[in-house]
Amino acid sequence: MTIEVTNLPDPQMTCSTCQACCCHLEVMIISDTGVPPEYIVSDEFNGDVMARLDDGLCIAADRDTLLCTIYENRPWICREFEMGSYECSIERKNITTLDK
């Protein structure tokens, strides 16, 4: 009997093949990691979140490379979101579906 584990990171997903899918998600600021204050806005519940530009991507995402411009000071949630994880795969599928 073979058991397939589906929650392990996909080694084929890397920064160089990423579409910055996680940068479309709302990112709550839940701890002080040094995110520049000009990148933070309040949501409808008065919670602090990362601002987004008109294209829907996080304000910290470089539009040419899709890499984080504040990587060393990124929010806690971004630090915990593992590339290639189950959650990452789901978001990539959602973005791919929306593009079609």
Helices and strands as residue ranges (DSSP letters): G 15-17, G 21-24, G 37-39, E 40-42, E 48-50, G 71-73, H 76-80, H 86-99
